[in-house]
């Protein structure tokens, strides 16, 4: 396992930031990813982990910081604080109210990623799409399809059935694709 260099990190951040197609926020996205990546490198994470950390930092910046957020009015916050002090917090709170309650009580267990609009499934789909876009022109049509189906979590038998190819064709295409992709990552 090797760690990513700062030069490689900058290139990755620039590439990932372009996918958001937001020229206005491009520098901020690059900076956000770069800072997260530097911290990951400092902690000795391997390249793959650093890439994931950078991608998640940019995703969070773009999807959380740049989206309009409804801020509770001070009356709502004061009401919640009073209810906590009295021990009369209602049971039927909205997701936002539960997150506010957890924040006011200093509890982080209640604030789940879904509370913030973060969807791990969509991140995984984005990652698959990024890999396929990066491999465009590098892999043959069969190799691309084999990798795509494999990344989607399909078993070799499912891929063979879906593509209508022999198992040996699947294995050869998969091995060639992996070797080509390894060559571009190293």
N, C-alpha and C positions, 0 to 999 in steps of 0.2 A: 504494500500500500504506500503510495507516494502522496505527498501533499501538493496542493496547487501553488504555483508561483504567483507573485503579485501581478506579473505581466499577464499570465494566463487568466487570472481572476478578472482583470480589467476587460479583457477580450470577451469573456463569458458574460460579464455584466452588460457590456455594450450590445452584444447579440440578444440577450434576453430582454433588454429594455426596448429594443426595436419592435418586438412582437406586440407591445401594447399600443402601437401606432398613435402615440401621444407626444408629439414634438414639444409641446409646452412643458411636459413633465419629464422629458427624457433624461436630463441631467440629474434631476432628483431621484429618479428610479435607479440610474447607474450608481449614484452616491449611496443610496439605501442598500443596494445589493453589495456594493464594494465594502462598505463598513461591516455588514454581516459576514461577508466572506473573509475579511481580515481577521475578525474575531475567531472564525472557524479555523483558519490557518494557524493562528496563535495557539489555539487549543489542540493542534496537531491532528485535526480530522483529515481523513483521506479525501481525495478529489471528489468522489461520488457524494459524500456527505456535505462537502462544502458547496457543491453545485446545488444540492437540494435546499440547503440553508439559504443560499443566495436567491433561489427561485421563490421560496416561501416568503422571504423578506420583501421582495419586489411585489409579489402577489398581495401581501398584507398591506403594503403601502398604497398600492393602486386601488385595491378594493375596499379598504377600510378608511384610510385617511382622505381619499379624494371623493368618496361618496357622501352625499348630504346625510348628516346625522341629526336626529331629533334630540335636542338637549332638554331634559326635564326642567320645567320652570323651578325657581327657587322654592315656591310654595309646595310643589310636589316633593322636593327633597326634604324640606322642613317637616312635612306631614309624615314622611317615611321615618325620619329621625325620631319624631315624637312617638310614632307607633312602636318603634323599636324600644324606646325608653319605657313606654307603658307596658310593653309585652303584648300588644294587641295587633300584631301584624296579620292582616287578612290572609286566608289560605289561597284564594283565587286570584293570584297576581299574574300579570302578563309576563312574558319573557323579559321585556325591558325592565319591568318593576322588580323581577327576581334578580336580575343582574345588578340593578341599583341597590337592592337590599344586600346582596352579597358584598358589593363594593363598600357599602356603608358599614357593614359588620366586619369587614376585613377578611372575608372568606373568599378564597379563589376557587375552591372546588366546585362551586355552583356556576361559575362562568365557564361554559363549555365553548368550543370553537363554533358550534352552530349558533350560539347566542350572538356571535359577532358576524354572521353571514359567511363564515368560512366553510367551504365544502371540500373535504378531502377527496371525494370522488372526482370532482371537477379538476382538482389539481393533478390527479393521476392521469385523467384524460388529456389535460394540457401537456403533461410530461411526455405521454405517448405521441401526441401530435408534434411536439417540438423535436423529438427524436426522429420521427418520420420525415419532417421537413428538413432537418439537418442531413439526413441520409439521401435526400432527393438527388438523383443523378449519380449517386455512388453505388447504389444497389440495383440489381435487375428487378424486373416486375415481380418475379417469383420470390426473390429474396425479401423484397419489401413486404409482400403479402404474408410470408411466413413470419417475419419479425412482428408485423402488426398484429396478427392473430395470437402470437405467443405473448406479446406484451398485454394483450387484452385478457390474458389468463386462460386461454383455451389450451386443452391438452393436445399433444401431437396427433392423437387419433381424431380429435375433432377437426383439426386443421387439415389433415389428410382427406377426411370426408368432405369438408367444405370446399376445398380447392380441387378435389378430384384428381389428386396426384398419388403416386406410389410413395410408400413410407421412405424408401431410399432417396427419392427426390426431395422430400421434406428435409431429411437429415442433411443431405448435401447442401441444399439451399440455406438451411439454418447455419451450418458450420461456416460456409463461405461468407454469409452476411455478418456473422459475429466477428470473423477475422477482419473483414473490411472495417467494421465499426471500431474494433479495437485499435486498428491502425490510425484512425482519425482522432481518437481520444488521447492516445499516448503522445 
